[in-house]
């Protein structure tokens, strides 16, 4: 288990959006996965859209999914990170 502390530094982002809506607190939970594209398709079919993603597929990719309507939180997948 790891804990990541994130501080938005200005400009639009999902981190700033949640901070503005709810104040300080839990932003998302993350899961190590393989097959991010397939996971994104399954989540989209369940009305959990892809919010944003980044990283480098060669060294590690993160993807955020907006599950706030159904789960009350954002879900992150991590693929390729060691």
Long-range contacts (C-beta under 8 A, 24 or more apart in sequence): 14-51, 14-52, 14-64, 14-66, 14-74, 18-74, 26-73, 27-73, 27-74, 28-64, 28-73, 28-74, 28-75, 28-76, 29-73, 29-74, 29-75, 29-76, 30-62, 30-75, 30-76, 30-77, 30-78, 31-75, 31-76, 31-77, 31-78, 32-77, 32-78, 32-79, 32-81, 33-77, 33-78, 33-79, 34-79, 35-79, 36-61, 36-63, 36-77, 36-79, 39-63, 39-77, 40-65, 43-67, 43-75, 46-70, 48-75, 55-80, 55-81
